[in-house]
Amino acid sequence: MTTRIRAAILVACLATLAGACADSASARLEADNPIRPVAAAPFGMEGFVASAGATADPARVRLGRWLFYDTRLSADRTVSCATCHRPDYAFSEPTPIAIGVGGARGKRRTPSLINLAGRTVLTPADDPGPMFFWDGRATSLEAQVVMPIADRAEMALDHADMVARLADIPGYRPYFTQTFGTADVTTARVASALADYVRTRVSGNAPFDRGAYGGDGRALSLSAQRGRDLFAFKGRCALCHAGPNFSDGRFYNVGIGWNAATQQFADVGRMAVSHLPRDHGAFKVPGLRDVARRPPYMHDGSIPTLREVVNLYNRGGIPNPWLSQRLGPLGLSETEVNDLVAFLQSLSGEGYEDRAPTLFPK
């Protein structure tokens, strides 16, 4: 056998071995994050999810799941979407203010990402369309999911640099091809994949659902049952926390951040987006699903417990010139405050849980 033939055989064997190793690596990668059928909406949230009119694609969900947990989408490769949106805290985090790359501090509390798949209870006549973030500056889930990537106080990676970085990772190419038809990486494709992953984070089948819709008389404690009635009537909570996700999607001023000495808000909220004086100090009504799992509360994380939140509303909010007219002293007793807290705790459900992948495309 000539030297040339031996060399050719060796090259062929090495190529076969490399191919086998690559196939094995791909198999391990896909086993860690397989394409799964998109789960049905959990009990109590079926109509809410159906109202969205957007269906998550399983291939986009898988790609989006990798991207959501991949720290390479941040400037210094240390921060991912999941750094602040932690599954164990209903895709929020247990700190008042988000911390981004290099210790950069945001100015607002990290909002939960669960139950962004459906629509709010706004009527068709006055529905301006979906609005995301505390101030409603994003008008689609696809717009929302990529804004933190470029934000200097969060992940600080320009979208053009994000695209270039992902395009330079060979392991991602087959999954972009499988999902979108070609290996091209674009901001729109990243947004589409991330948005579809977020759409699958839906919480339901809480004790409230089993009691209210399932006829399970033992699902709610007596205290939570009394709190449910207070929520709807005396407490007036349901005026704003309405619908299956307990949010009407609107913006209200409850006085958080008002400085009586300077007669100013630390954060003007929705007004910075709408430029309407009536939106001064107003922030979006958050959904209350799994609210007990995601302290601290309010847009600035300034209230540590649910009990203190209920007491704030019991006092009628914090007086300021733009305070919502929907607020006023409630006259709740200590027992009634306890009952409302018990009801809020009954909104902790299931269906959104996840863990970070252990392997990523390389």
HUGI-V230254 format. One record per residue. N is the residue number from 1. RES is the residue in one small letter. NEAR is the number of other C-alpha atoms within 10 Angstrom. Layout:
# HUGI-V230254
n,res,near
N,RES,NEAR
N,RES,NEAR
This chain:
# HUGI-V230254
n,res,near
1,m,5
2,t,7
3,t,8
4,r,9
5,i,10
6,r,11
7,a,11
8,a,12
9,i,12
10,l,12
11,v,12
12,a,12
13,c,12
14,l,12
15,a,12
16,t,12
17,l,12
18,a,12
19,g,12
20,a,12
21,c,12
22,a,12
23,d,12
24,s,12
25,a,15
26,s,15
27,a,13
28,r,13
29,l,18
30,e,15
31,a,11
32,d,14
33,n,18
34,p,15
35,i,15
36,r,11
37,p,11
38,v,16
39,a,13
40,a,12
41,a,20
42,p,18
43,f,18
44,g,20
45,m,20
46,e,15
47,g,13
48,f,20
49,v,23
50,a,14
51,s,13
52,a,15
53,g,9
54,a,12
55,t,13
56,a,19
57,d,19
58,p,20
59,a,22
60,r,24
61,v,26
62,r,22
63,l,26
64,g,22
65,r,23
66,w,21
67,l,24
68,f,24
69,y,21
70,d,22
71,t,18
72,r,17
73,l,27
74,s,24
75,a,20
76,d,13
77,r,13
78,t,15
79,v,23
80,s,22
81,c,22
82,a,19
83,t,20
84,c,23
85,h,22
86,r,22
87,p,20
88,d,15
89,y,18
90,a,28
91,f,24
92,s,23
93,e,24
94,p,20
95,t,18
96,p,21
97,i,19
98,a,24
99,i,21
100,g,22
101,v,20
102,g,14
103,g,10
104,a,13
105,r,14
106,g,17
107,k,15
108,r,19
109,r,24
110,t,28
111,p,23
112,s,24
113,l,21
114,i,24
115,n,24
116,l,22
117,a,25
118,g,21
119,r,23
120,t,24
121,v,19
122,l,17
123,t,9
124,p,8
125,a,6
126,d,7
127,d,13
128,p,10
129,g,12
130,p,18
131,m,19
132,f,18
133,f,20
134,w,22
135,d,23
136,g,21
137,r,16
138,a,17
139,t,14
140,s,14
141,l,21
142,e,20
143,a,18
144,q,19
145,v,22
146,v,22
147,m,17
148,p,19
149,i,22
150,a,19
151,d,17
152,r,16
153,a,18
154,e,25
155,m,29
156,a,22
157,l,23
158,d,19
159,h,19
160,a,11
161,d,14
162,m,22
163,v,19
164,a,13
165,r,14
166,l,21
167,a,17
168,d,13
169,i,11
170,p,12
171,g,15
172,y,19
173,r,19
174,p,14
175,y,18
176,f,22
177,t,13
178,q,13
179,t,19
180,f,16
181,g,10
182,t,12
183,a,16
184,d,13
185,v,20
186,t,17
187,t,14
188,a,14
189,r,19
190,v,23
191,a,21
192,s,23
193,a,29
194,l,26
195,a,26
196,d,27
197,y,25
198,v,24
199,r,25
200,t,25
201,r,22
202,v,28
203,s,24
204,g,25
205,n,20
206,a,23
207,p,23
208,f,25
209,d,23
210,r,19
211,g,18
212,a,16
213,y,12
214,g,14
215,g,10
216,d,13
217,g,13
218,r,10
219,a,18
220,l,23
221,s,17
222,l,14
223,s,16
224,a,23
225,q,21
226,r,18
227,g,26
228,r,24
229,d,15
230,l,20
231,f,21
232,a,14
233,f,12
234,k,14
235,g,23
236,r,17
237,c,20
238,a,17
239,l,15
240,c,20
241,h,21
242,a,19
243,g,17
244,p,23
245,n,27
246,f,20
247,s,23
248,d,22
249,g,26
250,r,19
251,f,23
252,y,23
253,n,29
254,v,24
255,g,21
256,i,24
257,g,19
258,w,20
259,n,13
260,a,11
261,a,6
262,t,8
263,q,10
264,q,15
265,f,16
266,a,14
267,d,19
268,v,19
269,g,24
270,r,25
271,m,18
272,a,17
273,v,13
274,s,14
275,h,10
276,l,10
277,p,13
278,r,17
279,d,22
280,h,24
281,g,29
282,a,27
283,f,25
284,k,23
285,v,21
286,p,22
287,g,24
288,l,20
289,r,27
290,d,22
291,v,21
292,a,20
293,r,18
294,r,24
295,p,20
296,p,23
297,y,22
298,m,23
299,h,26
300,d,21
301,g,21
302,s,18
303,i,17
304,p,16
305,t,15
306,l,22
307,r,16
308,e,14
309,v,18
310,v,21
311,n,16
312,l,17
313,y,20
314,n,18
315,r,15
316,g,20
317,g,20
318,i,19
319,p,17
320,n,18
321,p,13
322,w,16
323,l,22
324,s,21
325,q,10
326,r,13
327,l,19
328,g,17
329,p,13
330,l,14
331,g,14
332,l,18
333,s,10
334,e,11
335,t,12
336,e,18
337,v,22
338,n,19
339,d,23
340,l,27
341,v,23
342,a,23
343,f,25
344,l,23
345,q,22
346,s,26
347,l,23
348,s,21
349,g,23
350,e,17
351,g,18
352,y,22
353,e,17
354,d,13
355,r,11
356,a,15
357,p,14
358,t,10
359,l,15
360,f,16
361,p,19
362,k,12
